[in-house]
């Protein structure tokens, strides 16, 4: 058994290339992060970058406010599961809009 010591390692995520990169503006009204273009069946995770301003998010279906919800600072980069991305609602924290840059990833 030459391969007896091979074990499953951590999952790897690669760009899936099936859904174009998307940009979501986060302003003074709460927005669903995955709102107009649904994720395809190959997307298991999304890579999210926040620019321009801090935001607040919720993942439980409730609506965030500019002072309530998980704070994510401008410049943050995160990887979310597709299920989480579908659940996230976001709002800007201050008076400046933020932009989320979102790319689809596939687990291999």
Secondary structure, 3 states (H helix, E strand, C coil): CCCCCCCCCCCCEEECCCCCCEEEEECCCCEECCCCCCCCCCCCEEEEEEECCCEEEECCCCCCCCCCCEEECCCCEEEEEHHHHHHCEEEECCCCCEEEEEEEEEEC
